[in-house]
């Protein structure tokens, strides 16, 4: 089984995702506008909305969807903002929530309040 690495456009210093078998391993999805690379939103709730739009686009481009996410790690600048993240997650991923770890960390850019990495399954074609 060979891993296929998906790169950012425009390029960043790491891969956007890796597909191995029927699994997708997403690197840190964030709220950056794909065209401008500017962080969108000034609250966790706003940034989470943009983040899920970006995550959905990435997963769909690789043959999966938000409903196929089985594991997430959520990085919050302030872990007390987890309820704001969870509201956005319920809106975009209303199915049974994936296995999730939420942690407080310093993120790569000062204006970033949330980032998520995830594992999703590519469903079998019937």
C-alpha angles and dihedrals in degrees: 000000000000124000118232115207120211115208131212120253108243091032123256128187093266139041119272092219145344124222115204118170107318094333128099118202109198120203117218107318111204142176097263117135104245092223101045102023088224119139110251121216133021100228131057090247092054094043092047090055092055091041093056091048089054093045091049091051092049094048094046091050087057097047100264139087144212089272089065096056109120103173136025136180111201118202114199126183086217114024089204085075091069093109091058089051092046092054090056091045092053090050095050099030106032093161121092104309116255121246101284141191117192119195139170115238144149107261129217096260127036094233093053112100100171140025130172134199118195147181118219135177124234104224119234115256112245 
